[in-house]
Amino acid sequence: MTMPKPDGTLESALYATDLAAAEAFYGGILGLPVLGRQEGRHVFFAVGRSVLLIFNPDATDHPTDPKARFPVPGHGARGAGHYCFSIAAEELDATRTHVEAHGIAIEADFQWPNDTRSIYVRDPAGNSVEFAEPKLWFDDL
């Protein structure tokens, strides 16, 4: 039996102990809609047809009670992670202008060898946040 092929990423997670700062960055500055939040544990954002989960690592180190409604296994990471938003080439300059107008420093802005551009910033938790053209990985986009 072969494994069925997944057709995309449904959700990805980053970790931040200050969820209010994360919500101000992703929801306020980047304008992502909040899908859900639980004080001290998580805040979730819609990114197109996928979800960016921001968890407090202190709250997800251990699994939930096996008798809980949603017995989620323990998971998490410590330290900076990475997330890349797919964005059209013609929107990259406006993205840079927008984040800079909110006092967000540009960590890097460069062209890859395949003539694809990426812009990197840091979120309040120190996670590396990239904005890149989809053709960075897929020539047909």
N, C-alpha and C positions, 0 to 999 in steps of 0.2 A: 504494500500500500504506500502511495506517495502522499506527501504533505500537500494539501491544497495551498495555492499561492495567495498570500494576502494581497489586497489591492490598494493598500495605502496605510497611513498612520492615522489611527483614530484619536489617540491622545499621547502626549509627552509630558514629562514632569520636570520641574525645576524645584529647588528648595530654598526657602527664605525664612528666617526666624521672625522678621518684621513683616507680617502679612499686610498691615495697613500701608506700609511703604510700597510693597509689591503691587497692591491694588491701585495706589495712586499712580504708579508708573505704567502698568499694563492697561488698566482701565481708564485712568485719567489722561495721561500723556499720549499713549498709543491708541486710545479709543476702543479697546476691545470690550465687547459686552461681557458682563459678569453672568455666568451660568449658575453659580452657587457659591456659598461660603459657609464655613463653620468657624466661629470665633476660636482663635488659637490653633486651629488645625489646618485649614486650607481655604483657598479661593481659586475658583475655576473660571476660565475665559474661553469664549468662542473665538476660533481663528479659522474663518471660512467654514469648512465642514469637518474641522478637527478641533480638539480641545487642548488648551494649555493648562495643566494642573500645577498650581503652586502650593506645595506642602510645607508646613513647619516640620523640619526633620525631627525635632524633639517629640512631636505628637505622633509620628509614624514609625518610630524605631521599633515598636513592638506591635505584634498582631492584635487585632481587636478580639474581644471575647468570642470564642467559637459559637456561643449561643446568641450573639448579636444578630440583628436583622441582616447586616452585611458583614460577614466575617472576613474582612480584608487582611491578607497576610502582612506582616511587618515589611516595610521597604523604606528606602530612602538613601540619601547621600549627604555627605558633608563636604563643604567647599564649593567652589564655583563650578557650575555646569555650563552648557552651551545650548542655545536655541537659535535656529535660523528661520526667519520669515521669508517666504517667497513673495517677491514684489516685482512688478513690471519695470523694465529699464527706464522708461520715461517718468516713473514715479520716484526714482532714487534721489534726485536733486531736491524735490519737495520734502521727502522724508528727512534728509539731512538738515534742511532748513528748519523743519518743524522741531526735531529733537534738540537742535542747538538753541532754538528760541526758548526752549524749556530748561536751558542750563545743562543739558546732557552733553558731555564731552564726546567728541568723535575719537575713538581709539585708533581706527584705521579706516581708510577709504582707498581702495586700489582695484586695478584690473588684473584678473587672472590670465594665465597664458591663452585661454580660449576666448579672450576678449569679453569676459563677463565681469561685472563689477560687484563688489561687496562693500558694505559699510558696517563697521563694528562699534558698538557702544557697550556700556556696562549697566546692568540694572542696580537698584539700591542694595541688593544682596551680593553684588560682585559677579553675578552670572554674565557670561559673554553672550550678547544678543547681536545677531547678524541679520542684515537685510540684504538679500541677494536675488539676482535674476534666476529664474528657474533653469535657464540654459546652462547654469553652472554645472549641472549634473545631466541634463537631458537636452540633447541637440534639437529635438523636434519641438521644443516649446519656445 
